[in-house]
């Protein structure tokens, strides 16, 4: 199998996180090649960047309406794309472990959209940016929406970091936000406003989706409903059991205790016996609902 065929196979068999990573890398490589060719002919700016990056003027949305989304697939340099694909890989796969791939794509696209809006607003509102012109590129706004969204959904979930140990997800999200806030007056202030726009969308989306009393957003929140596993038919035993309610209550107490331990310490802290018990009870409807709606 050739290198190209291998890449095609990996792309077709990958999930939405892998596909987004491959697309971003492919666009970055194409942008580099165009820059080299244009450089040979003394071109001033890469035409891909010129057409698909987001300008800081409101009028740019009329001239290039697609740029409010396409800027999220462009990157300034190698370090820029490296950091973004690494975060997308780890946080994205955590996200799809609890939600659907369609929901992750929605977060990426809409986070990019709202990040772009906050970028344009900041460039035209704050005196810091007067007399300056800038272009916005990067997937960070979409990634921020995914990161803050999953952190808002299960803040006490713990990730095991090398040399550090278990860290709650909301600690990492708070650190991520703090870096953006501190950098609002730096050289890349516009980019960090975009990050915060994506983060704000991710947080509000989760808050709205989990609040059933808000009728105005039912159309949007319906996209975020998690999949429920269909009930499976089981055979009816002819054997008589003694006091089934007591056995059910005991099993449910064990399930609740294990779920509480996962919420506080993460799945990796479970013992082998607890993991096997969860696996055996995995087809139970009540357990599925608790795992999906913590």
N, C-alpha and C positions, 0 to 999 in steps of 0.2 A: 504494500500500500504506500503510495507517495505521500509526501509531506502535506500537500494540498488536500488530498483525499482524507488524510487523517484529521486535519482541521475541520473539514466538512462533517465528518462523522462525529467528532466531539461536539460540534455546534448543534447538529441535529438531535443528538442524544442528551444534550445538557438541559438543565432547567432554565427558567427565566433569568436567574442570577448569572449563570454561565453565559447565556446569550448576550446579556447586557455588557458583560465584561469583554466578550469577543468583539462586539460592535464598537465599543469605545476604543479598544486597541486598534482595530482595523481603520477606524476614522483617523486616529492619531498617526498611524503609519502613512496613510494616504496624504495627510496634511504635511508630513515631513517631506515626502517625495515631491509634492507640489512646490514646497518652499525651496527645495534644491533646484528644481527646474526654473522657477521664477527668478531665483538668485542669479542663475547663469545669464538670464536676459535682463538683469537689473530691475526686476519687478519690485515695487515698493511694498506691497502687502499681499499675502497669500489670498487668492480669490475665494478659497473655501472659508477662511476666517472672515473675510469681508462680507460674504453673503449669508453666513449661518451663525455668526456671533451676534450678541445682543448689544445694540448701541444704547447710550445713556440718555437719548432724547425720546420724548413721548411720540414724536412723529415717526420714529423708527418702526413702531408697531403698525403704522399704516403702509410704510414702504416695504417692510419685511416682516409680516405678521408671523411667519413660521419661526422666526429667530427666537421667540419667547420660549420655544421648546428645543430647537436644534442646538442652541448654545450649550445645552446640557450633555452633548456628546463630543464636544471639542475640549482640548486641553492645551495649556501653554507650553509645557515642557515635560520631560521624562519623569522628573520627581513628582510633578503634579498628578500625572495619570497613575503612577505607581501607588501613591498614597490612597488615591480614590478607589482603585480596583481592589486593594487589600482590604479596606474598610467594607466595601460593597460585598466582597467574598464572605467575610465572617458574619457581618450583621445581616446580609441578605439571606444567607442560608438559615440563620436563626429565625428570621421573619417567616420564611416559607415552611418552617417546621410547625408553626402554629396557624398560619393563614395560607391562602391560595396564592398561586403565582400571578393570577390576574390582579389580585389586590396589591401585590408588590409592585407590579408595573404601574398601577394607578397611582401609588404613592410616589414612584420615581417621576412620572410625567407631571402630576399635579404639584409635587414639591418643587420641581424645576420651574413650572409656570408661576407659582406664587413667589418663589425666590427671585425670579426675573422682575416681577412687578415691584417688589420691595427695593430691588436694586435701582430701577428707574426712578422710583419715588425719592429715594435717598439722594441720588445724584442731582435731582432738581429742587430739593427742598433745603438741604443743609448747606450753610455758607462754606463749609470746608471744601466743597467740590466746585465752587464758583471758578469759572475760567479754565476748568480742567475738562478733558475729554477722555473717555475710557470705553473699552469693549469688555463684555463679560463672556467668559468661557468656563467650562468645568461642570462636572457631574455632582459637585458637593451639595448643592441645594436639594437635589433629588435624594441623595444618600442621607442627608440630614433628616429629611422627612421620614425615611424608613427607620433610621436610628432612633429618633425621638419618639416615633410612633410605637415601636415595639417596647421601648423603655417605659412609656406611659401605660402601656397595656399590662406589663408585668414588671413593675419596678424592682421587686425584691428577688427576681431571678438572678442567680449568681453564675458568673463566668470564672473559670479557672485560668489565671494568667501566670505565665512562667515567671519565676523569681518573685512573684507577689503573692500568689494564692488566690482564694476565692474573693471576688469583688462583685458587689451588687450592681445590677445593670444601671440603676439610676445614678450611681456614683459616676460611672463612666459618661453617662449622658450629661450630667451636670458639668463635668470637666470639659466635655466637648463644647457646650454652650459658653462656658467661661472663656475659653480660648477665642471664640468668635467675638464676644463682647469686648474683651480687652483689645482686640485688633481693629475695632471700629474706627480708630483714628490713625491707623498705620498706612503703609503703602498700598495694601490691598483691601482698603476699607469697603469698597463697593462689593467685592466678592464676599466679604463676611456678612454684609447686609443680606446678600442673597442666601447665604447659609441659614441665617436667622429666619428668613422668610419661609424656607423649606421646613425648618424645625417647628415654626409656629403652626404651619399647616398640619404637620404630622401629629402634633399634640392636640390641636382642636378637632381633627378628624376622629381621633380615638375617643375624645371626650364626648363628641356629638353622637358617634356611633353607639356608645354604651348608654346613652340617655334616651330611653324609649318615650319620654314625655314630650320631646321636641318633635312636633309634627312637621315643621317647616323643612327639616332636613331628612325626612324619611326616604326620599328618592335617592339621596347620596348614601345614607347610612345602610340602605339595603344592599349596597355593593360590598359592604364590609361584614355582612353576616357570615359566620363560619359554617362550614359544611357539617351537617349532621349525618352520622352513619345510619343507613336504613336498618330497621329492626330485622333480625334474622329469625326464621322459624326454628323452634327447638322441639324435640320430641317430648311427649308427655309420659313421664314415668308412672308405671302402675304400682310402684312401691310406695307404701305409706311412710311419711316422715313425721317425726315427732317435733312439735313446736317449731314450725318453719320460720315464724316471725322472729323468734329469738336468734336463730342462726343468721337471718338476713341482717338484723340489727348489729350483730357482732361483726359480720363481714364489712358492713358499711362503716363501722367505727374504725376498723383497720384501714380501710381505704382513705377515710378522712385524715387519719393520722399520717399516712404516707404522703398524701397530697400537701398537707401542711408542712411536712419536712421538705418536700420539693420546693414549695414556695419560699421557704426561709433559707435553704442551703443549696438548692439545685439538685438535679437528677443524679449527678455523679456521686453524691454523698450517701445514696441508698446502699444498703447491704445487698448481698447476692440474694438472700431470702426475700427481701422486700421487692426487689426487681422481678423475681420469679412470681411473687404473689400478684403484682401489678399486671404482669403479662397474662396470667390466668384469668384475671378479672377484666381484661381489656375489652371484652365484647359486651360487658355489662352496660346498659344504657345510661344508668345514673353516673357511672364513672366517666363515660364519654362526655356527658354534659358538663361534668365538673372540670374536666381537663380543658374543654373548649370555652367554658364561661366561668373563669375563676372569680 
